[in-house]
Amino acid sequence: MLIIEELVEGARYSSILESLINDLGCIKVLRLNYESDYSGYVDIDVLLKNKKVFSYKYYYGSCSGCDDWEGRGLEHNQIMAEMYKKATIFSIKEYKAWIRMNNHFSLMTKLDIFNKIKCLDIKMEIDKDLFIL
């Protein structure tokens, strides 16, 4: 179980995102970028137990005038459903291709992501019985 809310310094709606990705079977955060203030965003990619990658970015504001979900009066489950619906779910192969194509990621970010995936791939090969997918 990952504690996303702490990783993003309590960014608004991060507890809902945390519930969602843990319900989906999150294993590891592959990439995380955020701004946590009165308004901000969370941009996250996580590896799931089913060998898929959940990728999602959302923005939030401090009031109903600048926060879409608050403005529409959405509740926890409605926000979670919207997060899931708007997220991208990649296969590992698709995710690697997407990362390679994205010019807004630095080389170091790309290398870090590929190293995380490579380490997990090696762990899965060496320890198939202990690594439950």
C-alpha positions in Angstrom: 0.0 0.0 0.0 1.4 3.4 -1.0 0.9 6.5 0.9 0.5 9.0 -1.9 -0.9 11.8 0.3 2.4 12.1 2.1 4.5 12.0 -1.1 2.6 15.0 -2.5 2.5 16.9 0.8 -1.2 16.7 1.2 -2.2 18.1 -2.2 -5.9 18.4 -2.6 -7.7 15.2 -3.5 -4.5 13.1 -3.0 -6.3 10.9 -0.5 -8.8 10.0 -3.2 -6.1 9.3 -5.7 -4.3 7.2 -3.0 -7.5 5.1 -2.5 -7.9 4.6 -6.2 -4.4 3.5 -7.0 -4.3 1.2 -4.0 -7.6 -0.3 -5.0 -6.1 -0.9 -8.4 -3.1 -2.8 -6.9 -0.3 -0.3 -7.0 3.2 -1.7 -6.6 5.5 1.2 -7.2 5.5 4.9 -8.2 7.4 5.2 -11.5 7.1 9.0 -11.9 5.7 11.8 -9.7 5.5 15.5 -10.3 3.3 17.8 -8.2 2.7 21.3 -6.9 1.0 21.5 -3.5 -0.4 24.9 -2.6 -3.7 26.6 -2.6 -4.0 25.5 -6.2 -1.8 22.9 -7.8 -1.6 19.6 -9.6 -0.5 16.0 -9.3 1.0 14.1 -12.2 1.7 10.4 -11.4 2.5 7.1 -13.1 2.3 3.9 -11.0 3.0 0.3 -11.8 0.1 -2.0 -11.0 0.1 -5.7 -10.0 -1.4 -6.7 -13.3 1.8 -5.3 -15.1 -0.1 -2.2 -16.3 0.8 1.4 -15.7 -1.8 3.9 -14.4 -1.0 7.4 -15.5 -3.0 10.4 -14.4 -2.7 14.2 -14.0 -5.2 16.4 -12.3 -5.3 20.1 -11.4 -7.1 21.6 -8.4 -8.0 25.0 -7.0 -8.8 26.4 -3.6 -12.4 27.3 -4.2 -15.5 26.4 -6.3 -14.6 29.2 -8.7 -11.2 27.7 -9.6 -11.8 24.0 -8.8 -13.9 22.1 -11.2 -14.8 19.2 -8.9 -15.7 21.5 -6.0 -17.7 23.7 -8.4 -19.7 20.7 -9.6 -20.2 19.5 -6.0 -18.7 16.1 -6.6 -18.2 13.7 -3.7 -15.4 11.3 -3.0 -16.7 8.4 -5.1 -17.6 10.6 -8.0 -14.1 12.2 -8.0 -12.5 8.7 -7.9 -14.7 7.5 -10.8 -13.7 10.6 -12.8 -10.0 10.0 -12.0 -10.3 6.4 -13.2 -12.2 7.3 -16.3 -9.8 10.0 -17.4 -6.6 8.1 -16.5 -4.5 6.3 -19.1 -3.8 2.6 -18.5 -0.7 1.4 -20.4 0.9 -1.9 -20.9 4.6 -1.8 -20.0 5.5 -1.9 -23.7 3.1 1.0 -24.4 4.4 3.0 -21.4 8.1 2.6 -22.4 7.2 3.8 -26.0 5.2 6.8 -24.5 8.1 7.8 -22.3 10.5 7.6 -25.2 8.2 9.8 -27.4 7.7 12.5 -24.7 10.1 15.3 -25.1 8.9 17.1 -21.9 10.6 14.4 -19.8 14.3 15.0 -19.1 16.8 12.3 -20.0 17.4 11.7 -16.2 13.6 11.2 -15.7 13.5 8.7 -18.5 16.5 6.8 -17.2 15.1 6.7 -13.7 11.8 5.3 -15.0 13.4 2.7 -17.1 15.7 1.7 -14.2 12.7 1.2 -12.0 10.9 -0.9 -14.6 14.1 -2.9 -15.3 14.7 -3.6 -11.6 11.1 -4.8 -11.3 11.4 -7.0 -14.4 14.6 -8.6 -13.0 12.8 -9.2 -9.6 9.9 -10.8 -11.4 12.2 -13.2 -13.3 14.3 -14.1 -10.3 11.5 -14.4 -7.7 8.4 -15.5 -9.6 7.0 -17.4 -6.7 7.3 -14.5 -4.3 6.3 -11.7 -6.6 2.5 -12.1 -6.9 0.9 -10.5 -10.0 
